[in-house]
Amino acid sequence: GITIVKNELEEKFKILTVKENLHELIVNAIEGTQEFLFSCDYAGKVVKTKVCGSELKEIANISTSGCANCLAVADDNTVFVGSSDGTVKKIVFNKD
C-alpha cells in the first residue's frame, strides 16, 4: 500500500491517507502533479491515482514488461517508465 503523510513543524508526519493493495510488490518510484499521483513497482505495474477528499482513488493502471525502476511525468500527464530491461516506455492514460 501507499501512505501519504504531511510533515510540518506543527504536525510531524501527519497521515493524510492510506491506500492498501495498490501495489503487490516494492514501489520503486512515485511522482505527483497538481492533480494526480503516479507510481510504479517492481512487478512493472504503473498506477495513476487521485486524492479525493481524504482518500487516494485509483484512476487507472497498466502492467509493463519487467521491473519498472523509475518514472517521469510530462506536463500533459504522459508517463515515461524506465524498466530493468533497458527500455523506456511511454504511457498515455485516458483523460479523466
C-alpha positions in Angstrom: 0.0 0.0 0.0 0.9 3.7 -0.1 0.7 6.0 2.9 0.5 9.8 2.2 1.9 11.9 5.0 2.4 15.6 5.6 5.5 16.8 7.5 5.4 20.3 9.0 6.9 21.8 12.1 3.5 21.8 13.9 2.4 18.3 12.8 5.2 15.8 12.4 4.4 13.2 9.8 0.6 13.5 10.0 -1.1 10.7 8.0 -3.3 12.1 5.3 -4.5 8.9 3.7 -3.6 5.2 3.3 -4.4 3.1 0.2 -3.9 -0.6 0.7 -3.3 -3.1 -2.1 -2.3 -0.5 -4.7 0.9 -2.4 -5.5 1.7 -6.0 -4.8 5.5 -5.6 -4.7 8.0 -2.9 -3.8 7.1 0.7 -5.0 10.2 1.9 -6.9 9.1 5.4 -7.9 6.4 8.0 -7.1 5.8 11.3 -8.8 2.9 13.8 -8.4 1.4 16.5 -10.4 -1.1 19.2 -9.3 -3.9 16.6 -9.9 -2.6 13.1 -9.9 -0.1 10.8 -8.2 1.8 8.2 -10.4 3.6 5.2 -9.0 5.4 2.2 -10.4 6.6 -1.1 -8.8 9.0 -4.0 -9.1 6.4 -6.1 -11.0 6.1 -3.4 -13.7 2.7 -2.1 -12.6 2.2 1.7 -13.2 -0.7 3.3 -11.3 -2.5 6.6 -11.7 -4.3 7.8 -8.6 -6.0 11.0 -7.4 -6.6 12.4 -4.0 -10.4 12.7 -3.4 -11.0 14.2 0.0 -9.1 12.1 2.4 -8.9 9.1 0.1 -6.5 8.0 -2.6 -8.6 6.8 -5.5 -7.1 4.6 -8.2 -7.9 6.0 -11.7 -6.1 3.5 -13.9 -3.2 1.1 -14.0 -1.2 -0.7 -16.6 1.3 -3.5 -16.5 4.6 -3.2 -18.3 7.1 -6.0 -19.0 9.9 -6.2 -16.5 10.6 -4.2 -13.4 9.6 -0.6 -13.5 12.6 1.2 -11.9 11.7 4.9 -12.5 9.2 7.2 -14.0 8.8 10.8 -15.2 5.6 12.7 -15.8 5.3 15.2 -18.6 3.0 18.3 -18.4 0.2 16.5 -20.3 0.4 13.6 -17.8 2.1 11.3 -20.2 4.3 8.9 -18.2 7.7 7.7 -19.2 8.8 4.5 -17.4 12.3 3.1 -17.3 12.5 -0.6 -17.0 15.1 -3.1 -15.9 15.3 -4.4 -19.5 16.9 -1.1 -20.5 13.8 0.3 -22.3 11.8 3.4 -21.7 8.1 3.1 -22.2 5.7 5.9 -23.0 2.3 5.6 -21.3 -0.7 7.8 -22.2 -3.6 7.4 -19.8 -7.1 8.4 -21.0 -8.2 11.8 -19.9 -10.4 11.8 -16.8 
